[in-house]
Amino acid sequence: MPQIPALFTPMAIRGFTLKNRIVVSPMSQYAAVEGAPTDWHLVHLGKFALGGAALVFCEETSVSMTSRKTYDDPAIETEAQVRGWRRITDFLRANGALAGIQLGHAGRKVSTKAPWEGFASLTEADAAGGRVPWQGIAPSAVPVKPGGPVPREMDADDIRKVIALHVDAVRRCGEAGFEVVEIHGAHGYIVQQFLSPVVNRRTDGYGGDRRGRMRFALELAEAVRAAWPADRPLFFRVSAVDGAGWTMDDTVALAVELAARGVDVLDCSSGGIEGPLTLSIVPRVPGYHVPFAERARREAGMPTMAVGLITDATQANAYVAEGRCDLVALARELMWDPNWPAHAAAELGLDGLDLLPKPYAWWLRRREEVRRLSPTEAEAAE
Ligand SMILES: Cc1cc2nc3c(=O)[nH]c(=O)nc-3n(C[C@H](O)[C@H](O)[C@H](O)COP(=O)(O)O)c2cc1C
């Protein structure tokens, strides 16, 4: 029997099995209404399940309304939001994918506009249009950029509250039908603000050396793990390097501690602490985060996921086959081709149609059979 390409081997994590190694990376859509996902999200996410991805991560979703980046981001704080997510997770599951959610808290990066408005901070002028700015919180009162809004420095009570918000949110993730949760520890949001020696200037036990700056992330991960059922996987997205003082050595040390607290997969990204989110800390070559996922996997001994310009079936398969990462996550390529997993399977010699839903696969299979016939045979088959 021919060997299954590594990209299409299943992977069991706790009580759930990913049917292949292809994961939909979180993609903010700026299309939520009052923090609830809409029909847009159902269609946007639903088509990735139809296309054969094993695990579909919904975009960064705030643990509370006031920790959102923009007015158009989703949250998971109210019953209506939970109901909105439930509709989506039901669809994903019914169509063969696991449903994941990325939980976030923007910290000092709250109260901004969408990327197509330059991620600019909301101002009093925006308030007239109904987008009233509000103040963020952060480990230290350091603005995102000089002259920008200054966040309020968190005290010990704020730290407890943010952890409690995550605990409440992760319980609601269970009610909303998610199988996988990811803590957003990357891209300059609250967890990374604590990790960063640039943003975190605290002199208490949550700042100072690496151990102090990691304390918030570790307490958060521990609390989320305790509140998330033991059979459900927990991922953590890290900015493996941020170009502003956080290095890969730091990431390996963090990964070791996260794994000890029951985090199952380290999702390796980069950047976000200084400059716009789009700032390239790592040169944008194909698979640009794979070396980080590879090193964390080897040195911390935990499963990893790589993301960043993974667009080709042979490329993706090689990363998994060579043991450089356990999972590959794709974002923009899936916008271009939501059926990428099925196409990748075909390219690697499998029956790609097996990954598509029956109402598509039946017709496409017939089309393939007809294509193989000679013109005379095809005419007779009509
Ligand atoms: C439209 C869009 C929205 C994104 N939103 C998020 C997000 O909510 N959370 C996150 O961690 N990364 C987000 N990202 C980053 C992606 O998850 C991914 O890491 C990045 O795009 C690199 O992968 P790619 O080359 O396959 O697109 C977003 C990317 C795009 C293109």
The ligand as a Tripos MOL2 file, in Angstrom:
@<TRIPOS>MOLECULE
LIG
   31    33     1     0     0
SMALL
NO_CHARGES

@<TRIPOS>ATOM
      1 C1         -6.6500   39.0430    6.9640 C.3       1 LIG1
      2 C2         -5.7180   38.5490    8.0100 C.ar      1 LIG1
      3 C3         -6.1050   38.5930    9.3430 C.ar      1 LIG1
      4 C4         -5.2720   38.0910   10.3500 C.ar      1 LIG1
      5 N1         -5.7110   38.0340   11.6420 N.ar      1 LIG1
      6 C5         -4.9910   37.3940   12.5720 C.ar      1 LIG1
      7 C6         -5.5310   37.1250   13.8470 C.ar      1 LIG1
      8 O1         -6.7010   37.4010   14.1450 O.2       1 LIG1
      9 N2         -4.7070   36.5290   14.7470 N.ar      1 LIG1
     10 C7         -3.4350   36.1580   14.4390 C.ar      1 LIG1
     11 O2         -2.7320   35.6210   15.2850 O.2       1 LIG1
     12 N3         -2.9280   36.3500   13.2140 N.ar      1 LIG1
     13 C8         -3.6840   36.9310   12.2730 C.ar      1 LIG1
     14 N4         -3.1900   37.0610   11.0020 N.ar      1 LIG1
     15 C9         -1.8930   36.4480   10.6670 C.3       1 LIG1
     16 C10        -2.1380   35.0470   10.0500 C.3       1 LIG1
     17 O3         -2.7540   34.1860   10.9780 O.3       1 LIG1
     18 C11        -0.8180   34.4210    9.5570 C.3       1 LIG1
     19 O4          0.0070   34.1890   10.6500 O.3       1 LIG1
     20 C12        -0.0910   35.2850    8.5300 C.3       1 LIG1
     21 O5         -0.9950   35.8160    7.5730 O.3       1 LIG1
     22 C13         0.9930   34.4950    7.7930 C.3       1 LIG1
     23 O6          0.4390   33.3760    7.1480 O.3       1 LIG1
     24 P1          0.1330   33.3470    5.5430 P.3       1 LIG1
     25 O7          1.4050   33.6750    4.8390 O.co2     1 LIG1
     26 O8         -0.3520   31.9460    5.2830 O.co2     1 LIG1
     27 O9         -0.9220   34.3800    5.2660 O.co2     1 LIG1
     28 C14        -3.9950   37.5950   10.0040 C.ar      1 LIG1
     29 C15        -3.6030   37.5910    8.6610 C.ar      1 LIG1
     30 C16        -4.4500   38.0470    7.6700 C.ar      1 LIG1
     31 C17        -4.0040   37.9740    6.2390 C.3       1 LIG1
@<TRIPOS>BOND
     1     1     2 1
     2     2     3 ar
     3     2    30 ar
     4     3     4 ar
     5     4     5 ar
     6     4    28 ar
     7     5     6 ar
     8     6     7 ar
     9     6    13 1
    10     7     8 2
    11     7     9 ar
    12     9    10 ar
    13    10    11 2
    14    10    12 ar
    15    12    13 ar
    16    13    14 ar
    17    14    15 1
    18    14    28 ar
    19    15    16 1
    20    16    17 1
    21    16    18 1
    22    18    19 1
    23    18    20 1
    24    20    21 1
    25    20    22 1
    26    22    23 1
    27    23    24 1
    28    24    25 2
    29    24    26 1
    30    24    27 1
    31    28    29 ar
    32    29    30 ar
    33    30    31 1
@<TRIPOS>SUBSTRUCTURE
     1 LIG1         1 GROUP 0 **** ****
